[in-house]
Amino acid sequence: MNAANQHLPPPATVVTRLAIAAPPAAVWRALMFYEQIEEPPPPLLRLLLPLPLRTEGPKAAPGDEARCLYRGGHLLKRVTRIEPAAHYGFEVTEQQLRIGRGLRLHGGSYDLRTLADGRTELAVTTRYSGTRWPEWLFRPIESMVCHLFHRHLIRAIGRKAASNRSD
């Protein structure tokens, strides 16, 4: 480990799970074909996170790279693993975007699970490194903001899945 990395905390993983009133196939279609969330984010997210503009490029097969454009920069995401209607994994290969005060995104995933009543549990995972100290103070705040973003994302995917159901 070089001297610059000695003081960085280990990467964090934040997972948020919510049930969606649609079967996995409808949720998967909504996940694969949504380009951006149309609804404005909650006020706290508007203050803390960059505004998404659009996504460019393919994202349907492992190795595909999509450029996610935000006001103030972009992320380049590479698909790492896809299991249709079950798992979508990606890594962030380039980050030209300031998030918070120096968060570095590593990747994440979307995992779908069929619930007994026909609904789908969607779990969104984000892996990141933070640079704010003290870690014991900032990690819970970062996690709270991440969960808030995940819930916003899952609800938007759920609304799209419910409105486009053709199971």
Order of alpha helices (4+ residues) and beta strands (2+ residues): beta-alpha-alpha-beta-beta-beta-beta-beta-beta-alpha
